[in-house]
Amino acid sequence: GLNASLQILHEAGVRAIQKYLENLTDHLCERLQDTNYEIVSSRQSGEKSQIVCLRHPQLSPMELYRHLKNADIITAPRGDRLRISPHFYNTIEEIETLIKALPQ
């Protein structure tokens, strides 16, 4: 399994994967700008990662996690925030599904 995984990463190219994930997470953050969600992760150039952590003013990370899990969307509660970490097999459509599934 590890060899197959490394082969896929090699074929796709690490830089291409990094750019694709940056586009996915930028899209997610842009779409959440006018919502009740606070993006906790830095989105500054040179500080970005492909992990987005957010908070909701009334809902706990565990409540958000359970809500999304019921919609078959896997995230992770971490302390006072919800962690979203897409990978290169995720699509913009899946990010849109996540956004629509988030409670307001």
C-alpha positions, 0 to 999 in steps of 0.5 A, a space after each residue: 500500500 505504501 509503495 502504491 501511495 508513493 507512486 501516485 504522489 510521484 506521478 501527480 507531483 508534489 508541487 502540483 498537489 500542493 497548488 491544487 490543495 491551496 486552491 481547494 482551501 482558498 476556495 473554502 475560506 473565500 466561501 466562508 467569509 460572509 458566514 458565522 464561521 471564523 477561520 482560525 488558520 492563517 491564510 497569509 502567504 508563506 503561512 498557509 497550510 492545506 488544513 483549515 481550522 474554523 470556529 462557530 460562535 454558538 456550536 462546539 467543534 464536536 457538534 459541528 463534527 457530528 453534524 458533518 459526520 451524519 452527512 458523511 463528511 469527515 472532519 476532526 474536532 481539535 480543542 476549540 476548533 473544527 479541522 478540515 483537511 482535504 487531500 488531492 483526491 477531494 474536489 471543488 464539488 466536495 468542498 461545496 458539499 461541505 459548505 452547504 452541509 455546515 449549519 448556519 
